[in-house]
């Protein structure tokens, strides 16, 4: 889950809003947890304002309660007052839980995770009965984090139906363990699987550039920091091998839309994606390439709400026509195909996800069905589903005449 667009401004505080129940069409529903927070907050206000205190004292005069119970009664009555005063007009004062987008250390990197921007707490299925809706602090389209290390460029052309072609790979991919890359010849495509929860992240830190080390130091969570270090170190090792450079001196530049590129003169196209503790990296000389990996079965992920917002009309119809037991798997297939295509095509966040269609249904080969306006539509767009781990789903998309995919498990020899 990994930069194709300029990072949004995160200088201001998260928005706080009171939204009517009918505002839920394009909003994210956070449900009763936020309602409870709003009620408690209003209860506190009412208590300090004297309303709850007055009611509590009246209750204490009637009931022989101990001091501690009396305080609880004051707070409880304050909450009841808050409910009575807020429910008729608006649900409550709600505070977004979406994580704000972090400041970007370099152009074109958006540091927000779309899952955090769109996921909801447990129990949010009650939101319809409570009528509670809220807009997240970050625009979900710009909060989609696409840490694409992608050397692709945008293509010009008219939108038309391409001939469906797919790369051939067995359902059970043989990931071969290697300590260093093999030569990248002809029409080959090399896909690497990297496990990020490794104990040598402190040692690998020395392989990163000063800018990358500074970014790693700015990550608050140790797991995030460790995974970032491992992913960047492995990217440097692989890319340096293909361009015959020292990985510590390798320089990444940025393209038109802020995408990371290999140094000028290189014919290597590459892409990086990570989710959870797994990363996928892909390299080829064939043409623009993109990869996306997602961890499935995540608690609190309301995939149906995400599909309604980001999928095209055709994709939504196909997804919701499937039996319910098949929808989540189909959702992730559709999502990774769309993300991989955008990262290969090059426009990234400049192209809304609902402006093009992909084929993702069970039993059909994955493909790009309808390209967004402005992209060059031809039969050379190819898609392949990957199987990096039972808990993950992934796809690679590329434009070019590729004939051979090789799958490697990258193992650090030291």
C-alpha positions as CSV (number, residue, x, y, z in Angstrom):
1,X,0.0,0.0,0.0
2,X,2.1,2.4,-0.9
3,X,3.6,8.4,-4.7
4,X,1.8,9.5,-7.5
5,X,0.2,12.7,-6.4
6,X,1.2,15.8,-4.5
7,X,0.4,15.3,-0.8
8,X,-2.7,17.3,0.5
9,X,-2.2,20.1,2.9
10,X,-2.4,18.7,6.5
11,X,-1.7,22.0,8.2
12,X,-5.2,22.5,9.6
13,X,-6.9,20.4,12.3
14,X,-9.3,17.6,11.4
15,X,-12.8,18.8,10.6
16,X,-15.6,18.5,13.1
17,X,-19.1,18.5,11.7
18,X,-22.7,17.9,12.6
19,X,-24.3,16.3,9.6
20,X,-28.0,15.5,9.0
21,X,-29.0,11.9,8.6
22,X,-29.6,12.2,4.8
23,X,-26.0,13.3,4.2
24,X,-24.8,9.8,4.1
25,X,-24.7,9.2,0.4
26,X,-21.1,10.2,0.0
27,X,-19.9,10.1,3.5
28,X,-18.3,7.6,5.8
29,X,-20.5,6.1,8.5
30,X,-18.7,5.8,11.8
31,X,-21.8,4.7,13.8
32,X,-22.5,4.5,17.5
33,X,-19.0,4.9,18.8
34,X,-18.8,8.4,17.7
35,X,-22.4,9.0,18.8
36,X,-21.4,7.8,22.3
37,X,-18.4,10.1,22.3
38,X,-20.6,13.0,21.3
39,X,-23.1,12.2,24.0
40,X,-20.5,11.9,26.7
41,X,-19.0,15.2,25.5
42,X,-22.3,16.9,25.6
43,X,-23.1,15.3,29.0
44,X,-19.9,16.8,30.3
45,X,-20.8,20.2,29.0
46,X,-24.3,19.9,30.5
47,X,-22.9,18.8,33.8
48,X,-20.4,21.7,34.0
49,X,-23.2,24.1,32.9
50,X,-25.2,23.1,36.0
51,X,-28.0,21.3,34.3
52,X,-26.8,17.8,35.2
53,X,-25.7,19.0,38.7
54,X,-29.1,20.4,39.4
55,X,-30.8,17.2,38.4
56,X,-28.2,15.1,40.2
57,X,-28.7,17.1,43.5
58,X,-32.5,16.7,43.1
59,X,-32.0,12.9,42.7
60,X,-29.7,12.7,45.7
61,X,-32.4,14.4,47.9
62,X,-34.8,11.7,46.9
63,X,-32.5,8.6,47.0
64,X,-30.0,7.6,49.8
65,X,-27.0,7.2,47.4
66,X,-23.4,7.2,48.4
67,X,-21.1,10.0,47.2
68,X,-19.6,7.9,44.4
69,X,-22.9,6.8,43.1
70,X,-24.1,10.4,43.3
71,X,-21.3,11.6,41.0
72,X,-22.2,8.8,38.6
73,X,-25.8,9.9,38.7
74,X,-24.8,13.5,37.9
75,X,-22.8,12.4,34.8
76,X,-25.5,10.0,33.7
77,X,-28.2,12.6,33.9
78,X,-25.9,15.1,32.1
79,X,-25.6,12.6,29.3
80,X,-29.4,12.1,29.2
81,X,-29.8,15.9,28.9
82,X,-27.3,15.9,26.0
83,X,-29.2,13.1,24.2
84,X,-32.5,14.9,24.7
85,X,-31.1,18.2,23.3
86,X,-29.0,16.9,20.4
87,X,-31.1,14.1,18.9
88,X,-34.1,16.1,17.7
89,X,-32.0,18.5,15.6
90,X,-28.8,16.6,14.7
91,X,-27.2,13.3,15.7
92,X,-24.3,14.6,17.9
93,X,-21.1,16.5,17.8
94,X,-18.9,14.1,16.0
95,X,-15.1,14.1,15.7
96,X,-13.6,12.3,12.7
97,X,-11.3,9.3,13.4
98,X,-9.6,9.4,10.0
99,X,-5.9,9.8,10.2
100,X,-4.8,13.2,8.7
101,X,-2.4,13.0,5.8
102,X,1.1,13.5,7.0
103,X,3.4,16.2,5.5
104,X,5.3,14.8,2.5
105,X,9.1,14.8,2.8
106,X,9.4,15.0,-1.0
107,X,7.2,15.9,-3.9
108,X,4.6,13.4,-4.9
109,X,4.3,11.3,-1.8
110,X,1.0,11.1,-0.1
111,X,1.4,9.6,3.3
112,X,-2.1,8.4,4.2
113,X,-3.5,5.0,4.2
114,X,-6.8,4.6,2.5
115,X,-7.8,1.9,4.8
116,X,-7.4,4.2,7.8
117,X,-9.3,6.9,6.0
118,X,-12.2,4.6,5.2
119,X,-12.4,2.0,7.9
120,X,-14.9,2.2,10.6
121,X,-15.0,0.9,14.3
122,X,-16.8,-2.2,15.3
123,X,-20.5,-1.7,15.7
124,X,-21.0,0.8,13.0
125,X,-23.6,-1.4,11.4
126,X,-26.0,0.3,13.8
127,X,-25.5,3.7,12.2
128,X,-28.6,3.4,10.1
129,X,-30.8,3.1,13.2
130,X,-29.1,6.1,14.8
131,X,-28.8,8.1,11.6
132,X,-25.2,9.1,12.2
133,X,-22.8,10.0,9.4
134,X,-19.6,11.8,9.2
135,X,-17.1,12.9,6.5
136,X,-13.5,11.9,7.3
137,X,-10.8,14.5,7.9
138,X,-9.0,13.7,4.6
139,X,-10.6,13.4,1.2
140,X,-10.6,9.7,0.6
141,X,-9.5,10.0,-3.0
142,X,-6.4,11.9,-1.9
143,X,-6.0,9.8,1.2
144,X,-5.4,6.7,-0.9
145,X,-1.8,6.0,-0.2
146,X,-0.1,4.7,-3.4
147,X,3.6,4.4,-2.5
148,X,4.3,3.5,-6.1
149,X,7.9,3.4,-7.0
150,X,6.8,3.6,-10.6
151,X,8.8,4.7,-13.6
152,X,5.7,4.9,-15.8
153,X,4.6,7.9,-17.8
154,X,1.0,9.0,-18.8
155,X,-0.2,8.0,-22.3
156,X,-2.2,10.0,-24.7
157,X,-5.0,8.5,-26.8
158,X,-8.7,7.8,-27.1
159,X,-10.8,5.6,-24.9
160,X,-11.8,2.3,-26.5
161,X,-12.3,-1.3,-25.7
162,X,-9.0,-3.2,-25.7
163,X,-8.6,-6.8,-26.6
164,X,-8.5,-8.8,-23.4
165,X,-5.1,-10.4,-22.8
166,X,-3.7,-11.8,-19.6
167,X,-0.3,-13.0,-18.5
168,X,-0.2,-16.7,-17.7
169,X,0.7,-17.8,-14.2
170,X,-0.3,-20.9,-12.3
171,X,-2.7,-20.5,-9.4
172,X,0.0,-21.7,-7.0
173,X,2.9,-19.5,-7.9
174,X,6.4,-21.0,-7.2
175,X,8.2,-18.3,-5.3
176,X,11.9,-19.2,-5.6
177,X,14.2,-18.0,-2.8
178,X,17.1,-15.9,-4.0
179,X,19.7,-13.8,-2.3
180,X,20.3,-11.5,-5.3
181,X,18.4,-10.8,-8.5
182,X,18.9,-12.6,-11.8
183,X,19.6,-10.7,-15.1
184,X,16.6,-9.0,-16.5
185,X,16.6,-10.0,-20.1
186,X,14.3,-9.4,-23.1
187,X,10.6,-9.5,-22.3
188,X,11.0,-10.8,-18.7
189,X,9.1,-9.5,-15.7
190,X,10.6,-10.1,-12.2
191,X,8.3,-10.1,-9.2
192,X,9.7,-10.2,-5.7
193,X,8.0,-11.0,-2.5
194,X,9.5,-9.5,0.7
195,X,8.5,-10.2,4.3
196,X,8.9,-6.9,6.1
197,X,8.8,-8.0,9.7
198,X,12.5,-8.8,9.8
199,X,14.8,-8.3,12.7
200,X,17.6,-6.6,10.8
201,X,15.9,-3.2,10.1
202,X,18.5,-1.4,12.2
203,X,21.3,-2.8,10.1
204,X,19.4,-2.1,6.9
205,X,18.9,1.5,7.9
206,X,22.5,2.3,6.8
207,X,21.6,1.4,3.2
208,X,19.1,4.2,2.9
209,X,19.7,7.7,1.8
210,X,19.8,10.5,4.3
211,X,16.3,11.6,3.1
212,X,14.9,8.1,3.6
213,X,16.5,7.8,7.0
214,X,14.9,11.0,8.1
215,X,11.5,9.8,6.9
216,X,12.0,6.6,8.8
217,X,12.8,8.5,12.0
218,X,9.6,10.5,11.6
219,X,7.4,7.4,11.6
220,X,5.9,7.1,15.1
221,X,4.9,3.4,15.1
222,X,7.8,1.0,15.4
223,X,6.2,-1.5,13.0
224,X,5.7,1.2,10.4
225,X,9.3,2.3,10.7
226,X,10.7,-1.2,10.5
227,X,8.6,-2.1,7.5
228,X,9.5,1.1,5.7
229,X,13.2,0.5,6.3
230,X,13.1,-3.1,5.0
231,X,11.0,-2.2,1.9
232,X,13.3,0.7,0.9
233,X,16.5,-1.2,1.5
234,X,15.3,-4.1,-0.6
235,X,14.1,-1.7,-3.3
236,X,17.6,-0.1,-3.4
237,X,19.3,-3.5,-3.5
238,X,17.3,-4.7,-6.4
239,X,17.3,-1.5,-8.4
240,X,21.0,-1.0,-7.9
241,X,21.7,-4.5,-9.3
242,X,19.7,-3.8,-12.5
243,X,21.4,-0.5,-13.2
244,X,24.8,-1.6,-11.9
245,X,25.2,1.0,-9.2
246,X,26.0,1.1,-5.5
247,X,22.6,0.9,-3.7
248,X,23.7,3.7,-1.2
249,X,24.4,6.1,-4.1
250,X,21.4,5.3,-6.2
251,X,19.3,8.4,-6.9
252,X,15.5,8.3,-7.4
253,X,14.0,11.2,-9.4
254,X,10.3,12.2,-9.9
255,X,8.2,12.3,-13.0
256,X,5.5,14.6,-14.2
257,X,3.0,13.7,-11.4
258,X,5.6,13.2,-8.7
259,X,6.2,9.5,-9.4
260,X,9.6,8.1,-8.3
261,X,11.8,7.1,-11.2
262,X,15.1,5.5,-11.6
263,X,18.0,7.8,-12.7
264,X,17.9,9.2,-16.2
265,X,18.9,6.9,-19.0
266,X,17.7,3.7,-17.3
267,X,15.2,1.5,-19.3
268,X,14.1,-0.3,-16.1
269,X,10.4,0.1,-15.1
270,X,9.6,-0.8,-11.5
271,X,6.9,-0.6,-8.9
272,X,6.5,-1.2,-5.2
273,X,3.5,-2.0,-3.0
274,X,3.2,-3.1,0.5
275,X,0.4,-4.0,2.9
276,X,0.8,-5.2,6.4
277,X,4.0,-7.1,6.7
278,X,4.2,-8.1,3.0
279,X,5.8,-6.1,0.1
280,X,5.8,-6.8,-3.7
281,X,8.3,-5.3,-6.1
282,X,8.2,-5.7,-9.8
283,X,10.9,-4.9,-12.4
284,X,10.8,-5.1,-16.2
285,X,12.2,-3.6,-19.4
286,X,9.0,-4.2,-21.3
287,X,7.1,-1.0,-20.4
288,X,5.1,0.7,-17.7
289,X,4.2,-1.6,-14.8
290,X,2.3,-1.4,-11.6
291,X,1.6,-3.7,-8.7
292,X,-0.8,-3.6,-5.7
293,X,-1.1,-5.9,-2.7
294,X,-3.8,-5.8,-0.1
295,X,-4.3,-7.8,3.1
296,X,-7.9,-9.1,3.1
297,X,-10.3,-10.0,5.9
298,X,-9.5,-6.8,7.9
299,X,-11.7,-6.1,10.9
300,X,-13.8,-2.9,10.4
301,X,-13.3,-2.7,6.7
302,X,-16.6,-1.8,5.1
303,X,-15.8,-2.8,1.6
304,X,-19.4,-2.2,0.3
305,X,-19.2,1.5,1.2
306,X,-15.8,1.8,-0.4
307,X,-17.1,0.1,-3.6
308,X,-20.1,2.4,-3.8
309,X,-17.8,5.4,-3.6
310,X,-14.8,4.3,-5.8
311,X,-16.1,1.6,-8.3
312,X,-17.7,2.4,-11.6
313,X,-21.4,1.9,-12.1
314,X,-20.7,-1.3,-14.1
315,X,-18.4,-2.7,-11.4
316,X,-20.8,-1.9,-8.6
317,X,-23.6,-3.7,-10.4
318,X,-21.4,-6.8,-11.0
319,X,-20.1,-6.8,-7.4
320,X,-23.5,-6.6,-5.8
321,X,-25.0,-9.1,-8.1
322,X,-22.7,-11.8,-6.7
323,X,-23.7,-14.0,-3.8
324,X,-22.8,-12.3,-0.5
325,X,-20.2,-14.9,0.3
326,X,-18.2,-14.1,-2.8
327,X,-18.3,-10.3,-2.6
328,X,-15.4,-9.5,-0.4
329,X,-13.0,-11.6,-2.4
330,X,-14.3,-10.0,-5.6
331,X,-14.0,-6.5,-4.1
332,X,-10.3,-7.0,-3.3
333,X,-9.7,-8.4,-6.8
334,X,-11.3,-5.4,-8.4
335,X,-9.4,-3.0,-6.1
336,X,-5.9,-4.3,-6.7
337,X,-6.5,-4.5,-10.4
338,X,-7.6,-0.9,-10.5
339,X,-4.7,0.3,-8.3
340,X,-2.1,-1.7,-10.3
341,X,-3.4,-0.2,-13.5
342,X,-3.3,3.4,-12.3
343,X,0.2,2.9,-11.0
344,X,1.3,1.5,-14.4
345,X,-0.6,4.0,-16.5
346,X,0.9,6.9,-14.7
347,X,-1.9,9.3,-13.8
348,X,-2.4,7.9,-10.3
349,X,-4.7,10.0,-8.1
350,X,-5.3,12.3,-11.0
351,X,-7.6,9.6,-12.4
352,X,-10.7,8.8,-10.2
353,X,-11.1,5.1,-9.7
354,X,-14.7,5.2,-10.9
355,X,-13.8,6.5,-14.4
356,X,-12.7,3.2,-15.8
357,X,-13.8,-0.5,-15.7
358,X,-11.9,-3.7,-15.0
359,X,-12.8,-7.3,-15.3
360,X,-12.6,-9.0,-11.9
361,X,-15.5,-11.5,-11.6
362,X,-14.8,-15.1,-10.5
363,X,-14.1,-17.3,-13.5
364,X,-13.0,-14.6,-15.9
365,X,-9.5,-13.5,-16.6
366,X,-8.5,-10.2,-15.0
367,X,-8.4,-7.4,-17.5
368,X,-8.9,-3.7,-18.2
369,X,-12.3,-3.4,-19.8
370,X,-12.6,0.4,-20.3
371,X,-9.8,2.8,-20.0
372,X,-10.1,6.4,-18.6
373,X,-10.3,9.2,-21.0
374,X,-6.8,10.4,-21.9
375,X,-5.1,7.0,-21.5
376,X,-3.8,5.1,-24.6
377,X,-6.2,2.2,-25.0
378,X,-4.7,-0.8,-26.8
379,X,-4.4,-4.5,-26.6
380,X,-1.0,-4.4,-24.9
381,X,-2.5,-3.7,-21.4
382,X,-2.1,-7.0,-19.5
383,X,-3.2,-8.0,-16.0
384,X,-2.2,-10.9,-13.8
385,X,-3.5,-11.9,-10.4
386,X,-0.7,-12.8,-7.9
387,X,-0.9,-15.2,-5.0
388,X,1.8,-14.0,-2.5
389,X,0.1,-15.4,0.6
390,X,-3.3,-16.9,1.6
391,X,-4.1,-13.7,3.6
392,X,-3.2,-11.3,0.7
393,X,-4.5,-10.6,-2.8
394,X,-2.4,-8.8,-5.4
395,X,-2.3,-7.9,-9.1
396,X,0.3,-6.7,-11.6
397,X,-0.6,-4.6,-14.6
398,X,1.7,-3.7,-17.4
399,X,1.7,-2.2,-20.9
400,X,3.9,-4.0,-23.3
401,X,4.8,-7.3,-24.9
402,X,5.8,-9.3,-21.9
403,X,6.2,-13.1,-22.2
404,X,7.6,-14.4,-19.0
405,X,6.9,-13.7,-15.3
406,X,9.3,-15.0,-12.7
407,X,8.5,-15.0,-9.0
408,X,11.2,-14.7,-6.3
409,X,11.3,-14.7,-2.5
410,X,14.0,-12.2,-1.7
411,X,16.2,-13.3,1.2
412,X,18.9,-11.1,2.7
413,X,22.1,-13.2,2.7
414,X,23.7,-11.3,5.6
